Amino acid sequence: MSKHAPQLRVSLAFATGTDFTVEKLAGVLLVSLYGNANFPSPPFANTVLDTARTEFLDAIDAQENGGKAATAEKDSKREALVALLRQLAAYVQTACDNDMAKLLSSGFNAVNMNRAQTPLDTPLIKEIMNGISGQLIVKVKPVKNAKSYEVRVAIVAPGGATGPWQDAGDFTDSRQMIVEGLTPGTTYTVQVRALGGSTGHSGWSDPVIHMAM
């Protein structure tokens, strides 16, 4: 798994937002993006954005007392302004150098990265059952956003000492992880961790001891 941080992306949600959302963002960018040392070379001058925003506001006002033609004109001015905002978003996404603080300083929002950036919770083993001879069936409480689960086992000696950990496989079904190839009559300690999230995996679960039959 790559050790590089997930690529930040500028949110384009404004494109489907209300007219107020579009106009407000344009106003914010005029203040926050232009003149910002993090973004020295926007793709066009602030006057271009300011003019498009003003024309859009005028079209909104005209729509209130106009008919279909006024609405069509307002929609046209909105599309023109959104197109400029998209250009600025693409510029900011490249120029921010994958730095969240820089990106936000522009006035844009970032795409919600919680799914990729949040470390996974540590699994909780709910139950271990015996399957056929030499099998243990492990069940854990599902971990949100986990891609899969990794299981490891270790033999527990009669005196309680634990042997080296052995990889017991990766599983996608948290409710039925079948560990095979175990020695009947031998006691094992079992741990599970979830795979995914910003760190690649969660911590290992608390160990649970069970005898293979």
C-alpha positions in Angstrom: 0.0 0.0 0.0 1.3 3.5 -0.9 2.6 5.5 2.0 1.7 8.7 0.2 -1.1 10.8 1.5 -4.4 10.5 -0.4 -4.7 13.1 -3.2 -6.8 16.1 -2.0 -9.5 17.1 -4.4 -11.4 20.4 -4.6 -15.1 20.0 -4.1 -17.2 20.8 -7.1 -20.5 20.6 -5.2 -21.1 24.3 -6.0 -21.9 23.4 -9.6 -25.1 21.8 -8.4 -25.8 24.2 -5.6 -28.3 27.1 -5.4 -27.7 30.3 -7.3 -26.8 31.8 -3.9 -24.2 29.1 -3.4 -22.5 29.9 -6.8 -22.6 33.7 -6.3 -21.3 33.5 -2.7 -18.4 31.2 -3.7 -17.4 33.7 -6.4 -17.4 36.5 -3.8 -15.3 34.4 -1.4 -12.7 33.6 -4.1 -12.3 37.2 -5.1 -11.2 37.9 -1.5 -9.4 34.7 -0.6 -7.8 33.4 -3.8 -6.7 36.5 -5.5 -3.7 38.0 -3.8 -3.1 34.8 -1.9 0.6 34.0 -1.9 -0.2 30.3 -2.2 -1.8 30.8 -5.6 0.3 33.4 -7.5 -0.9 32.6 -11.0 -4.7 32.1 -11.4 -5.8 31.2 -14.9 -7.5 34.6 -15.4 -7.6 38.0 -13.7 -9.9 38.8 -10.8 -11.8 41.3 -13.0 -12.9 38.4 -15.2 -14.5 36.7 -12.2 -15.9 39.9 -10.8 -17.6 40.8 -14.1 -19.1 37.3 -14.5 -20.4 37.5 -10.9 -21.9 40.9 -11.4 -23.6 39.8 -14.6 -25.0 36.8 -12.9 -26.4 38.9 -10.0 -28.0 41.3 -12.5 -29.6 38.4 -14.3 -31.0 37.0 -11.0 -32.6 40.4 -10.3 -34.0 40.6 -13.9 -35.5 37.1 -13.5 -37.8 38.2 -10.7 -39.9 40.3 -13.1 -39.1 38.6 -16.3 -40.4 35.5 -18.1 -38.8 32.5 -19.7 -36.3 34.7 -21.6 -35.1 36.2 -18.3 -34.7 32.8 -16.8 -32.8 31.5 -19.7 -30.5 34.5 -19.5 -29.9 33.9 -15.8 -29.1 30.2 -16.4 -26.7 31.3 -19.2 -24.9 33.7 -16.8 -24.8 31.0 -14.2 -23.2 28.5 -16.5 -20.6 31.0 -17.5 -19.7 31.7 -13.9 -19.7 28.0 -12.9 -17.3 27.4 -15.8 -14.9 30.0 -14.4 -15.2 28.5 -10.9 -14.3 25.1 -12.3 -11.2 26.5 -13.9 -10.1 28.0 -10.6 -10.9 24.8 -8.8 -8.6 22.8 -11.2 -5.9 25.4 -10.7 -6.2 25.3 -6.9 -6.1 21.5 -6.8 -2.8 21.5 -8.6 -1.2 24.5 -6.9 -2.1 23.5 -3.3 0.6 20.7 -3.4 -1.8 18.3 -1.6 -1.8 20.6 1.4 -5.2 20.9 3.0 -4.5 24.3 4.7 -3.4 25.8 1.4 -6.4 24.4 -0.4 -8.8 25.8 2.2 -7.1 29.2 2.2 -8.2 29.6 -1.4 -11.9 29.8 -0.4 -12.8 26.4 -1.9 -13.8 23.4 0.1 -12.2 20.0 -0.2 -14.0 16.8 -1.1 -14.9 14.9 2.1 -11.9 12.6 2.6 -13.0 11.1 5.9 -13.4 7.6 4.4 -9.8 7.6 3.2 -8.2 9.6 6.0 -9.8 8.2 9.1 -8.0 5.3 10.9 -10.1 2.2 11.3 -11.5 1.1 14.6 -10.0 -2.0 16.2 -12.1 -5.1 15.6 -13.9 -6.8 18.5 -14.0 -10.6 18.3 -17.5 -11.6 19.1 -17.3 -15.4 18.9 -15.0 -18.2 17.9 -16.5 -21.6 17.0 -15.2 -24.9 15.9 -15.8 -26.0 12.3 -14.8 -29.3 10.9 -11.6 -30.8 12.3 -8.7 -28.3 12.3 -11.0 -25.3 11.7 -11.9 -22.3 13.8 -14.6 -19.9 12.6 -14.0 -16.4 13.8 -16.7 -13.7 13.9 -16.0 -10.0 14.6 -18.1 -6.9 14.9 -18.0 -5.3 11.5 -15.6 -2.3 11.3 -16.9 0.7 9.3 -15.0 1.3 6.1 -12.9 -1.8 6.4 -12.0 -3.4 3.1 -11.1 -6.8 4.6 -9.9 -8.5 7.8 -6.6 -10.1 8.6 -6.4 -13.0 11.1 -3.4 -14.3 12.9 -3.0 -17.2 15.3 -0.4 -18.5 17.8 -0.2 -21.8 19.7 -0.7 -21.5 23.4 1.7 -23.9 25.3 0.4 -25.9 28.3 2.2 -23.4 30.6 0.5 -20.5 29.0 3.4 -19.3 26.9 2.4 -18.1 23.4 4.3 -19.2 20.3 5.1 -17.1 17.3 2.2 -15.5 15.4 1.2 -17.2 12.1 -0.7 -15.5 9.3 -4.2 -17.2 9.0 -5.4 -15.3 6.0 -7.4 -12.3 4.8 -11.2 -12.3 4.8 -14.0 -10.0 3.5 -16.8 -11.5 5.6 -16.5 -10.4 9.2 -19.2 -12.9 10.2 -17.4 -16.0 9.0 -13.7 -16.1 8.8 -12.7 -19.8 8.6 -9.1 -20.5 9.8 -8.0 -23.9 8.5 -5.0 -26.2 8.9 -4.9 -26.1 12.7 -3.9 -29.1 14.9 -6.9 -30.7 16.7 -6.5 -30.6 20.4 -4.2 -27.6 20.3 -5.2 -24.3 21.9 -4.7 -21.2 19.9 -4.8 -17.4 20.6 -6.5 -15.5 17.9 -6.3 -11.8 16.8 -7.9 -9.9 14.0 -7.3 -6.5 12.5 -9.2 -4.5 9.9 -7.5 -3.5 6.6 -8.0 -0.1 5.0 -8.2 3.5 6.2 -5.5 6.1 6.3 -3.0 3.9 8.1 -3.6 0.8 6.0 -4.9 -1.2 9.0 -6.3 -1.0 12.5 -4.7 -2.2 15.6 -4.9 -5.9 16.5 -8.0 -7.0 18.5 -7.7 -8.3 22.0 -6.6 -11.9 21.9 -9.1 -14.6 22.3 -8.1 -18.2 23.2 -9.9 -21.2 21.7 -9.0 -24.9 21.2 -9.2 -26.4 17.7 -11.0 -29.7 17.6 
